[in-house]
Amino acid sequence: MRTRLIIFFAFQAQLLFAQPILKIAFGSCSHQNSPEQLWNEVVILTPDLWVWGGDNIYADTHDMQVMKAKYNQQKNHPGYQKLLATCPVTGTWDDHDFGINDGGRFYTKKQESKALMLEFLGFSTDNAIRKHEGVYNSRIISKSNLKIQLINLDTRWFRDTIYKEYYFDSAANRRRYRFLQNETGDILGEAQWTWLEQELKTSTAQLIIINSSIQVISSEHDFEKWSNFPKARQRLIDLLKKYPSKKVLIISGDRHIAEISKMEIPGLPYPLYDITSSGLTHTWSEAGNERNRYRVGELIMKKNFALLEITQRSGRTELNVTIRGKDNETFLEQRITL
């Protein structure tokens, strides 16, 4: 009897001191034609929020009727409908749902494309996002003693020209391309930079998650990334350093792979992480390797999504990050304390 009482009170103490877990799931690169999109795997985890990282559909068009039809196809997917019944949804876009591959500020249909994107994500008609150019936005999600701020950046609307060159890869025996640096170009535009600084400055959240469709930390691959615009990338890093008490985590998509990057930045009192999750419906067609000096763990080349499980303990924010796939198989896991 005494043993039973000890077990009972130990269990009650566990319940009393257990920390609430806030769960944020996110992913990117979901082709609307694919019948299998990992939605059942996401739903079974009962996240508190789903975050789109971009390429939420593959539109690649100047015809808004075509784009609208693709959004409707995606939204009416039975698995996605289950997700909408499970948790709220937010996010940003990338090039293919923006409307043009590798597109930036000169895409001529961005106003019309924005209206369809906001309808897809369910932004109300009085939301502040409708009063400014671009789709950058912010929201607070709370649970018990946890307060998280999610900042969705727009890396398309204002982005300057990106330069592409083709070359012959002798190792792979094929023609490839890479993007060159635009030394003076910008990604966010002055209005968005001003807004972002204000969001960081006034935030009272224990953790700020910045959703950037393209990778911020990884810099050695040939494709789209913040380091293609070194001045803008440095400006972002300097902005984080300006508010060192605000703990920031970055999430990204775009690459059709998953990986975790970690960067130690002088003047920033915590390591900066960039959690990349892509894609929900497709990934690299063949195995490969890619240099990333900041990578923590393995490079994942399987269809995937990410789950952030966040707790607050003794004044510190603790995260368990998992990259997951079919049947919720865990491909990668990382514990982060900020």
C-alpha positions as CSV (number, residue, x, y, z in Angstrom):
1,M,0.0,0.0,0.0
2,R,2.8,2.4,0.9
3,T,4.5,1.7,-2.4
4,R,1.3,2.5,-4.2
5,L,1.0,5.8,-2.3
6,I,4.6,6.8,-3.2
7,I,4.0,6.0,-6.9
8,F,0.8,8.0,-6.8
9,F,2.3,11.1,-5.2
10,A,5.3,10.9,-7.5
11,F,2.9,10.9,-10.5
12,Q,1.0,13.9,-9.1
13,A,4.3,15.8,-8.6
14,Q,5.2,15.0,-12.2
15,L,1.9,16.5,-13.3
16,L,2.4,19.5,-11.1
17,F,5.9,20.4,-12.3
18,A,5.5,19.2,-15.9
19,Q,6.2,22.1,-18.4
20,P,3.6,22.9,-21.1
21,I,4.8,22.1,-24.6
22,L,4.0,24.4,-27.5
23,K,4.2,22.6,-30.8
24,I,4.9,24.4,-34.1
25,A,5.0,22.3,-37.3
26,F,6.3,23.7,-40.5
27,G,7.3,22.7,-44.0
28,S,7.5,23.9,-47.6
29,C,7.6,22.9,-51.3
30,S,4.2,21.1,-51.7
31,H,3.1,20.3,-55.2
32,Q,-0.7,20.5,-55.4
33,N,-0.8,17.5,-57.8
34,S,0.7,15.1,-55.3
35,P,-1.9,12.9,-53.6
36,E,0.5,12.2,-50.7
37,Q,1.6,15.3,-48.7
38,L,2.4,14.1,-45.2
39,W,-0.7,15.8,-43.8
40,N,-1.8,12.8,-41.8
41,E,1.6,12.7,-40.1
42,V,1.3,16.3,-39.2
43,V,-2.2,16.1,-37.9
44,I,-1.5,13.1,-35.6
45,L,1.0,15.3,-33.7
46,T,-1.7,17.9,-32.9
47,P,0.4,21.0,-33.5
48,D,-0.6,24.4,-32.1
49,L,0.3,26.0,-35.4
50,W,1.3,25.1,-38.9
51,V,3.7,27.4,-40.7
52,W,4.1,27.4,-44.5
53,G,7.7,28.1,-45.5
54,G,6.9,28.9,-49.2
55,D,6.3,27.1,-52.4
56,N,2.9,26.2,-50.9
57,I,1.8,25.5,-54.5
58,Y,3.7,25.3,-57.8
59,A,2.0,28.0,-59.9
60,D,4.7,29.5,-62.1
61,T,2.3,31.6,-64.1
62,H,1.1,35.0,-65.0
63,D,-2.4,33.7,-65.4
64,M,-4.3,34.3,-62.1
65,Q,-7.0,31.9,-63.0
66,V,-4.5,29.2,-63.3
67,M,-3.0,30.2,-60.0
68,K,-6.4,30.3,-58.3
69,A,-7.2,26.8,-59.5
70,K,-4.0,25.4,-58.1
71,Y,-4.6,27.1,-54.7
72,N,-8.1,25.6,-54.7
73,Q,-6.7,22.2,-55.5
74,Q,-4.3,22.4,-52.6
75,K,-6.7,23.8,-50.1
76,N,-9.3,21.1,-50.9
77,H,-6.8,18.2,-50.5
78,P,-8.5,15.9,-47.8
79,G,-5.4,15.8,-45.7
80,Y,-5.0,19.6,-45.7
81,Q,-8.6,20.0,-44.7
82,K,-7.8,17.8,-41.7
83,L,-4.9,20.1,-40.8
84,L,-7.2,23.2,-41.1
85,A,-9.6,21.5,-38.6
86,T,-6.7,20.8,-36.2
87,C,-4.8,24.1,-35.9
88,P,-4.4,27.6,-37.2
89,V,-2.2,28.1,-40.3
90,T,0.1,31.0,-41.3
91,G,3.2,31.4,-43.4
92,T,4.9,33.2,-46.3
93,W,5.5,32.4,-50.0
94,D,8.6,31.6,-52.1
95,D,9.1,31.9,-55.8
96,H,6.8,29.2,-57.2
97,D,3.7,30.4,-55.3
98,F,4.8,34.0,-55.8
99,G,4.4,33.3,-59.5
100,I,7.7,32.9,-61.2
101,N,10.8,30.7,-60.7
102,D,13.6,32.6,-58.9
103,G,11.4,35.7,-59.1
104,G,11.8,39.0,-57.4
105,R,10.5,42.6,-57.5
106,F,10.0,42.8,-61.2
107,Y,7.3,40.1,-61.4
108,T,4.3,42.0,-62.9
109,K,1.5,40.0,-61.3
110,K,2.6,40.3,-57.6
111,Q,-0.4,42.4,-56.5
112,E,-2.9,39.8,-57.9
113,S,-0.8,36.9,-56.6
114,K,-0.7,38.4,-53.1
115,A,-4.5,38.5,-53.0
116,L,-4.8,34.8,-53.8
117,M,-2.1,33.9,-51.3
118,L,-3.9,35.8,-48.5
119,E,-7.1,34.1,-49.4
120,F,-5.4,30.7,-49.3
121,L,-3.9,31.3,-45.9
122,G,-7.1,32.8,-44.5
123,F,-5.9,36.3,-43.6
124,S,-9.0,38.4,-42.6
125,T,-10.0,41.4,-44.7
126,D,-9.0,43.8,-41.9
127,N,-5.5,42.3,-41.3
128,A,-2.6,44.8,-41.4
129,I,-1.0,42.7,-44.1
130,R,-3.5,44.1,-46.6
131,K,-2.4,47.7,-46.0
132,H,1.2,47.4,-47.1
133,E,3.2,46.0,-50.1
134,G,4.4,42.4,-49.7
135,V,3.2,39.6,-47.5
136,Y,5.4,40.1,-44.4
137,N,3.4,39.5,-41.2
138,S,3.7,38.6,-37.6
139,R,1.6,36.7,-35.0
140,I,1.8,35.7,-31.3
141,I,1.1,32.2,-30.2
142,S,0.8,31.5,-26.4
143,K,0.4,28.5,-24.2
144,S,0.5,28.7,-20.4
145,N,3.7,30.6,-19.5
146,L,5.0,30.4,-23.1
147,K,4.8,33.3,-25.5
148,I,6.3,32.8,-29.0
149,Q,6.4,35.4,-31.8
150,L,6.4,34.2,-35.4
151,I,7.7,36.7,-38.0
152,N,7.0,35.7,-41.6
153,L,9.4,37.5,-43.9
154,D,8.7,38.3,-47.6
155,T,11.9,37.5,-49.6
156,R,10.3,38.0,-53.0
157,W,8.3,41.2,-53.3
158,F,11.2,43.6,-52.8
159,R,14.1,41.4,-53.8
160,D,16.6,42.8,-56.3
161,T,17.9,41.0,-59.4
162,I,19.7,37.8,-58.9
163,Y,22.5,36.8,-61.3
164,K,22.7,33.3,-62.7
165,E,25.6,31.7,-64.7
166,Y,25.9,28.3,-66.3
167,Y,29.0,26.1,-66.1
168,F,30.0,22.5,-66.9
169,D,30.4,20.3,-63.8
170,S,33.1,17.8,-64.8
171,A,32.5,15.6,-61.7
172,A,28.8,15.2,-62.6
173,N,29.4,15.4,-66.3
174,R,26.6,17.8,-66.9
175,R,25.8,21.5,-67.3
176,R,24.7,23.2,-64.1
177,Y,24.0,26.7,-62.9
178,R,24.8,28.8,-59.9
179,F,23.8,32.2,-58.6
180,L,26.4,34.9,-58.3
181,Q,26.5,37.5,-55.5
182,N,24.7,40.8,-56.0
183,E,27.1,42.9,-53.8
184,T,24.8,45.9,-53.4
185,G,21.3,44.3,-53.8
186,D,18.6,44.0,-51.2
187,I,16.1,41.3,-50.2
188,L,13.6,42.9,-47.9
189,G,13.2,46.6,-49.0
190,E,13.3,49.5,-46.6
191,A,9.7,49.3,-45.5
192,Q,10.1,45.7,-44.4
193,W,13.4,46.4,-42.7
194,T,11.8,49.1,-40.7
195,W,8.9,46.9,-39.8
196,L,11.2,44.0,-38.8
197,E,13.3,46.2,-36.5
198,Q,10.1,47.4,-34.8
199,E,8.9,43.8,-34.3
200,L,12.2,42.8,-32.7
201,K,12.5,45.9,-30.6
202,T,9.0,45.7,-29.1
203,S,8.7,41.9,-28.8
204,T,8.0,40.5,-25.3
205,A,8.1,36.9,-26.4
206,Q,10.5,34.4,-24.9
207,L,11.4,33.3,-28.5
208,I,11.1,34.9,-31.9
209,I,10.9,32.6,-34.8
210,I,11.8,34.2,-38.2
211,N,10.4,32.4,-41.2
212,S,12.6,33.1,-44.2
213,S,11.7,31.2,-47.3
214,I,15.3,31.0,-48.4
215,Q,18.3,29.9,-46.2
216,V,20.0,32.5,-44.1
217,I,23.0,30.6,-42.7
218,S,24.0,28.0,-45.4
219,S,26.2,29.8,-47.9
220,E,28.2,27.4,-49.9
221,H,25.7,25.9,-52.3
222,D,24.9,27.3,-55.8
223,F,21.3,28.1,-55.3
224,E,19.1,30.8,-53.8
225,K,20.2,32.0,-50.3
226,W,20.7,35.2,-48.3
227,S,24.5,35.1,-49.0
228,N,23.7,35.9,-52.7
229,F,23.0,39.3,-51.2
230,P,25.9,39.7,-48.7
231,K,25.0,43.3,-47.8
232,A,21.4,42.3,-46.9
233,R,22.6,39.2,-45.0
234,Q,25.0,41.2,-42.9
235,R,22.3,43.8,-42.2
236,L,20.1,41.0,-40.9
237,I,22.9,39.7,-38.6
238,D,23.7,43.2,-37.4
239,L,20.0,43.8,-36.6
240,L,19.9,40.6,-34.5
241,K,23.0,41.8,-32.7
242,K,21.4,45.2,-32.0
243,Y,18.8,43.4,-29.8
244,P,20.9,40.7,-28.1
245,S,18.3,40.0,-25.4
246,K,15.7,38.9,-28.0
247,K,16.3,35.2,-28.7
248,V,15.8,34.4,-32.4
249,L,15.5,31.1,-34.3
250,I,15.3,31.0,-38.1
251,I,13.3,28.5,-40.1
252,S,13.5,28.1,-43.9
253,G,12.5,26.0,-46.9
254,D,13.1,26.1,-50.7
255,R,15.9,23.5,-51.0
256,H,14.0,20.2,-51.3
257,I,16.2,18.9,-48.5
258,A,16.3,19.3,-44.7
259,E,19.2,20.3,-42.5
260,I,20.0,22.2,-39.4
261,S,22.6,25.0,-39.5
262,K,24.2,26.6,-36.5
263,M,26.3,29.8,-36.5
264,E,28.2,31.4,-33.7
265,I,28.2,35.2,-34.2
266,P,30.5,37.5,-32.2
267,G,28.3,39.9,-30.3
268,L,25.3,37.6,-30.3
269,P,25.0,35.9,-26.9
270,Y,23.4,32.7,-28.3
271,P,24.1,30.5,-31.3
272,L,21.9,31.3,-34.3
273,Y,20.1,28.3,-35.8
274,D,18.5,27.9,-39.2
275,I,16.1,24.9,-39.4
276,T,15.5,24.0,-43.1
277,S,12.5,21.8,-43.9
278,S,11.7,21.0,-47.6
279,G,9.9,19.4,-49.3
280,L,6.6,18.0,-48.4
281,T,6.0,16.2,-51.7
282,H,9.4,16.0,-53.4
283,T,13.1,16.1,-52.8
284,W,16.3,15.5,-54.7
285,S,15.9,12.9,-57.5
286,E,19.3,11.4,-56.8
287,A,21.6,11.1,-53.7
288,G,24.1,13.9,-53.4
289,N,26.4,15.8,-51.1
290,E,26.6,19.5,-50.4
291,R,29.1,21.4,-48.4
292,N,27.7,23.4,-45.4
293,R,30.3,24.3,-42.8
294,Y,27.5,25.2,-40.4
295,R,25.5,22.0,-40.7
296,V,24.7,20.1,-37.5
297,G,23.9,16.4,-38.1
298,E,23.0,14.9,-41.4
299,L,21.7,16.3,-44.7
300,I,18.2,14.8,-45.2
301,M,17.1,14.0,-48.8
302,K,13.7,12.6,-48.1
303,K,10.2,14.1,-48.1
304,N,9.9,15.8,-44.8
305,F,8.4,18.4,-42.4
306,A,9.7,19.8,-39.1
307,L,8.3,19.9,-35.6
308,L,9.4,22.4,-32.9
309,E,8.4,21.3,-29.4
310,I,9.0,24.3,-27.1
311,T,9.1,24.6,-23.3
312,Q,10.1,27.3,-20.8
313,R,12.1,26.1,-17.9
314,S,14.0,28.2,-15.2
315,G,13.9,31.2,-17.5
316,R,15.4,29.4,-20.5
317,T,13.6,28.4,-23.7
318,E,14.2,24.7,-24.6
319,L,13.4,23.3,-28.0
320,N,13.3,19.8,-29.3
321,V,13.6,20.0,-33.1
322,T,12.7,17.0,-35.2
323,I,12.7,16.5,-39.0
324,R,10.1,13.9,-39.8
325,G,8.7,12.0,-42.8
326,K,6.4,9.2,-43.8
327,D,4.7,7.5,-40.8
328,N,6.4,10.1,-38.6
329,E,9.8,8.5,-38.9
330,T,12.4,10.8,-37.3
331,F,15.3,11.6,-39.7
332,L,17.0,14.2,-37.5
333,E,16.7,15.5,-34.0
334,Q,18.4,18.4,-32.2
335,R,18.0,19.8,-28.7
336,I,18.4,23.6,-28.5
337,T,18.5,25.8,-25.3
338,L,18.3,29.6,-25.6
